[in-house]
Amino acid sequence: MGATDLSRDRQNLVHRVRYALRHPERVPAHTRRAARDAWLRMRHPGHIAYYRAVMAADAARSPEAAVGHNPSPERWAQLGRMQFDYLLGHGLRPEHHMLEIGCGNLRAGRLFIGHLDTGHYYGIDISPAILLAAQDTLVREHLQPRLPHLALVDDLTFKFLPDGYFDVVHAHSVFSHSPRQVVEQCFAHVGRILAPGGFFDLTFNRTEGREHQVLHEDFYYRTRTLAALAARHGLKARFMDDWERLPHRQSKIRLTVMSERARTVGP
């Protein structure tokens, strides 16, 4: 991901015109997406309800499309394997309890479930349609004996989950689709459910230019914005440089709970 890419404002009119001239074959699809965005925003004014409708529409076409912009089955599996291998390399152990925010149709979750001890995987999502697809994945992969937990949520307050329980919280391609208020809600509550020494890995669309959004589906943040937001809620952010070397389009930060002294002194 080069510096030029990071500085682009994808909502800027000049950028959009240049992009359309370079990729005219993509204009019809974007036009349809923009029309859907306007229609769904009118019917579902809240972001969670809006994005749930987006997921339902995408999942009706293809569950894989709903979690990855029309990937091939091979690419779907590759992206899941990349997430799994990364966390495995960062110490994910079978005895850990793991929460996956935005588990989707278990692109990576199927691998986490197979690795973790029975009952140690918890997946949450805002989309009933994609959770039904997740059940299909469990059946296809013969993972029923692992007793994974799958839950539908309306927010990211985690109010039904216990204090200090999860060693690893993981969110891939969730905050790339979330406005600031949803990100902040998560940051305000995730520290409560993290076990001592636990961490929260999340990916995001990174920009070093103006923060912006494309329609109501894609949001671009500066790293320092998310780090400051995390610090406000007692979390320390670390930019994961080794993730940048992998084949993907998003960046990753890791959040951990600050010590009491760090909270007093400041980040």
C-alpha positions as CSV (number, residue, x, y, z in Angstrom):
1,M,0.0,0.0,0.0
2,G,1.8,3.1,-1.2
3,A,1.8,6.6,0.1
4,T,-0.2,7.8,-2.9
5,D,-2.9,5.3,-2.3
6,L,-3.1,6.3,1.4
7,S,-3.6,10.0,0.6
8,R,-6.4,9.6,-1.8
9,D,-9.9,10.8,-0.9
10,R,-12.1,8.3,-2.8
11,Q,-15.1,10.6,-2.5
12,N,-13.2,13.5,-4.1
13,L,-14.9,14.4,-7.5
14,V,-11.6,14.6,-9.3
15,H,-10.5,11.2,-8.1
16,R,-13.9,9.7,-9.0
17,V,-13.8,11.1,-12.5
18,R,-10.2,9.9,-13.1
19,Y,-11.1,6.4,-11.7
20,A,-14.2,6.2,-14.0
21,L,-12.1,7.1,-17.0
22,R,-9.5,4.5,-16.1
23,H,-12.1,1.8,-15.3
24,P,-15.2,2.4,-17.4
25,E,-16.3,-1.2,-17.0
26,R,-16.8,-0.6,-13.2
27,V,-19.1,2.4,-13.6
28,P,-22.4,0.4,-14.0
29,A,-21.7,-1.6,-10.8
30,H,-20.9,1.5,-8.8
31,T,-24.0,3.2,-10.1
32,R,-26.1,0.3,-9.0
33,R,-24.4,0.3,-5.6
34,A,-25.0,4.1,-5.2
35,A,-28.7,3.6,-6.0
36,R,-28.9,0.8,-3.5
37,D,-27.2,3.0,-0.9
38,A,-29.7,5.8,-1.4
39,W,-32.7,3.4,-1.2
40,L,-31.4,1.6,1.9
41,R,-30.5,4.8,3.7
42,M,-34.0,6.1,3.2
43,R,-35.5,2.9,4.6
44,H,-33.0,2.3,7.4
45,P,-31.7,5.5,8.9
46,G,-29.5,3.9,11.6
47,H,-26.2,2.5,10.5
48,I,-26.6,-1.0,12.0
49,A,-30.0,-1.4,10.4
50,Y,-28.7,0.0,7.1
51,Y,-25.6,-2.3,7.0
52,R,-27.7,-5.3,8.0
53,A,-29.8,-4.6,4.9
54,V,-26.7,-4.3,2.8
55,M,-25.5,-7.7,4.1
56,A,-28.9,-9.3,3.5
57,A,-28.8,-8.1,-0.1
58,D,-25.2,-9.3,-0.7
59,A,-25.8,-12.6,1.1
60,A,-28.9,-13.3,-1.1
61,R,-26.6,-13.1,-4.1
62,S,-23.7,-15.0,-2.5
63,P,-22.5,-15.3,1.2
64,E,-18.9,-15.1,-0.1
65,A,-19.8,-11.8,-1.8
66,A,-21.2,-10.5,1.4
67,V,-17.8,-10.8,3.2
68,G,-15.4,-10.0,0.4
69,H,-16.6,-8.2,-2.8
70,N,-17.2,-11.2,-5.0
71,P,-14.1,-13.3,-4.2
72,S,-13.6,-16.7,-5.8
73,P,-13.9,-19.7,-3.5
74,E,-10.1,-19.9,-3.6
75,R,-9.7,-16.2,-2.6
76,W,-12.3,-16.6,0.2
77,A,-10.3,-19.5,1.6
78,Q,-7.0,-17.7,1.2
79,L,-8.2,-14.6,3.1
80,G,-9.4,-16.8,5.9
81,R,-6.2,-18.7,6.0
82,M,-4.2,-15.5,6.1
83,Q,-6.1,-14.2,9.2
84,F,-5.7,-17.6,10.9
85,D,-2.0,-17.9,10.2
86,Y,-1.4,-14.4,11.4
87,L,-3.0,-15.0,14.8
88,L,-1.4,-18.4,15.1
89,G,2.0,-16.7,14.6
90,H,1.0,-14.2,17.3
91,G,0.4,-16.9,19.9
92,L,-3.2,-18.0,19.5
93,R,-3.4,-21.2,21.6
94,P,-6.2,-23.9,21.8
95,E,-7.0,-23.0,25.4
96,H,-7.7,-19.4,24.6
97,H,-11.2,-18.0,24.5
98,M,-11.8,-16.0,21.3
99,L,-14.4,-13.5,20.2
100,E,-14.7,-12.7,16.5
101,I,-16.7,-9.5,15.8
102,G,-18.3,-9.7,12.4
103,C,-17.7,-13.4,12.1
104,G,-19.6,-13.5,8.7
105,N,-19.9,-17.0,7.2
106,L,-16.8,-18.1,9.1
107,R,-14.2,-17.4,6.4
108,A,-11.6,-17.5,9.1
109,G,-13.8,-18.6,11.9
110,R,-13.9,-22.2,10.6
111,L,-10.2,-22.4,11.1
112,F,-10.3,-20.8,14.6
113,I,-13.0,-23.2,15.6
114,G,-10.9,-26.2,14.5
115,H,-7.9,-24.9,16.4
116,L,-9.5,-23.8,19.7
117,D,-10.7,-26.1,22.4
118,T,-14.4,-27.1,22.3
119,G,-16.7,-24.2,23.1
120,H,-13.9,-21.6,23.1
121,Y,-15.0,-19.7,19.9
122,Y,-17.6,-17.0,20.0
123,G,-18.8,-15.3,16.8
124,I,-21.1,-12.3,16.6
125,D,-22.6,-10.5,13.7
126,I,-25.3,-8.0,12.9
127,S,-26.7,-10.0,10.0
128,P,-29.2,-12.9,10.4
129,A,-28.6,-13.9,6.8
130,I,-24.8,-14.3,7.2
131,L,-25.2,-16.2,10.4
132,L,-27.4,-18.7,8.6
133,A,-24.6,-19.0,6.1
134,A,-22.2,-19.5,9.0
135,Q,-24.3,-22.5,10.1
136,D,-23.9,-23.9,6.6
137,T,-20.2,-23.6,6.9
138,L,-20.2,-25.5,10.2
139,V,-22.1,-28.3,8.6
140,R,-19.9,-28.4,5.5
141,E,-16.7,-28.4,7.6
142,H,-18.1,-31.0,10.1
143,L,-17.4,-28.6,13.0
144,Q,-20.6,-29.2,15.0
145,P,-18.7,-31.2,17.7
146,R,-16.6,-28.1,18.5
147,L,-19.7,-26.3,19.9
148,P,-19.0,-22.8,18.6
149,H,-21.2,-20.0,19.8
150,L,-22.8,-17.8,17.2
151,A,-24.9,-14.8,18.2
152,L,-26.9,-12.0,16.5
153,V,-26.2,-8.5,17.9
154,D,-27.7,-5.0,17.4
155,D,-24.7,-3.1,18.8
156,L,-21.1,-3.6,20.1
157,T,-21.7,-3.1,23.8
158,F,-21.1,-6.9,24.5
159,K,-23.6,-6.6,27.4
160,F,-24.4,-10.4,27.3
161,L,-20.7,-11.4,27.5
162,P,-18.8,-11.9,30.8
163,D,-16.1,-9.6,32.3
164,G,-12.4,-10.5,31.6
165,Y,-13.2,-13.6,29.6
166,F,-11.6,-13.3,26.1
167,D,-7.9,-13.7,25.5
168,V,-8.3,-12.7,21.9
169,V,-10.9,-10.4,20.2
170,H,-10.7,-10.2,16.4
171,A,-12.4,-8.0,13.9
172,H,-11.5,-8.3,10.2
173,S,-13.1,-5.9,7.8
174,V,-15.6,-4.6,10.3
175,F,-14.4,-1.1,11.1
176,S,-13.7,-0.5,7.4
177,H,-17.5,-0.4,7.2
178,S,-18.2,1.4,10.4
179,P,-18.8,5.1,11.2
180,R,-17.0,6.7,14.1
181,Q,-19.8,6.3,16.6
182,V,-19.9,2.5,16.0
183,V,-16.1,2.3,16.4
184,E,-16.2,4.3,19.6
185,Q,-19.0,2.2,21.1
186,C,-16.9,-0.9,20.6
187,F,-13.8,0.8,22.1
188,A,-15.8,1.9,25.1
189,H,-16.9,-1.6,26.0
190,V,-14.3,-4.1,24.7
191,G,-11.9,-3.5,27.5
192,R,-14.4,-5.0,30.0
193,I,-14.5,-8.4,28.3
194,L,-10.7,-8.7,27.6
195,A,-8.9,-11.2,29.9
196,P,-5.7,-10.0,31.7
197,G,-3.0,-9.9,29.0
198,G,-5.6,-10.2,26.2
199,F,-5.6,-8.2,23.0
200,F,-8.0,-7.0,20.4
201,D,-6.9,-7.1,16.7
202,L,-8.9,-5.0,14.2
203,T,-8.4,-4.0,10.6
204,F,-9.4,-0.7,9.0
205,N,-9.1,1.3,5.8
206,R,-6.1,3.5,6.4
207,T,-5.6,7.0,4.9
208,E,-3.0,9.6,5.6
209,G,-5.1,12.2,3.9
210,R,-8.5,13.5,4.8
211,E,-10.7,11.0,6.6
212,H,-13.8,10.2,4.5
213,Q,-16.3,7.6,3.5
214,V,-17.6,6.1,0.2
215,L,-21.4,5.9,0.3
216,H,-22.3,4.6,3.8
217,E,-20.4,1.3,3.2
218,D,-16.6,2.2,3.4
219,F,-14.9,4.4,5.9
220,Y,-11.3,5.6,5.9
221,Y,-9.4,6.5,9.1
222,R,-6.0,7.8,10.1
223,T,-4.1,5.5,12.4
224,R,-3.7,8.3,15.0
225,T,-7.4,8.9,15.0
226,L,-8.2,5.4,16.1
227,A,-5.3,5.3,18.6
228,A,-6.5,8.5,20.2
229,L,-10.1,7.2,20.3
230,A,-8.8,4.0,21.9
231,A,-6.8,5.9,24.5
232,R,-9.9,7.8,25.5
233,H,-11.3,4.5,26.7
234,G,-8.3,3.1,28.4
235,L,-6.8,1.1,25.5
236,K,-3.3,1.3,24.0
237,A,-3.0,1.0,20.3
238,R,-0.1,-0.6,18.4
239,F,0.2,-0.5,14.6
240,M,1.0,-4.0,13.3
241,D,3.8,-3.5,10.8
242,D,4.2,-7.2,10.0
243,W,0.5,-7.3,8.8
244,E,1.4,-4.7,6.1
245,R,3.6,-7.3,4.3
246,L,0.6,-9.6,3.6
247,P,-1.6,-9.5,0.5
248,H,-4.6,-7.4,1.5
249,R,-6.1,-3.9,1.3
250,Q,-6.4,-3.0,5.0
251,S,-4.2,-2.1,7.9
252,K,-4.3,-3.6,11.4
253,I,-3.9,-2.3,14.9
254,R,-3.8,-4.2,18.2
255,L,-5.5,-2.8,21.3
256,T,-4.6,-3.8,24.9
257,V,-5.9,-2.5,28.2
258,M,-3.6,0.2,29.6
259,S,-2.2,-0.2,33.1
260,E,-3.7,2.0,35.8
261,R,-0.5,4.1,35.8
262,A,-0.6,4.6,32.0
263,R,-4.2,5.7,32.3
264,T,-3.2,8.3,35.0
265,V,-0.2,9.6,33.1
266,G,-1.8,9.4,29.7
267,P,-0.9,7.5,26.4
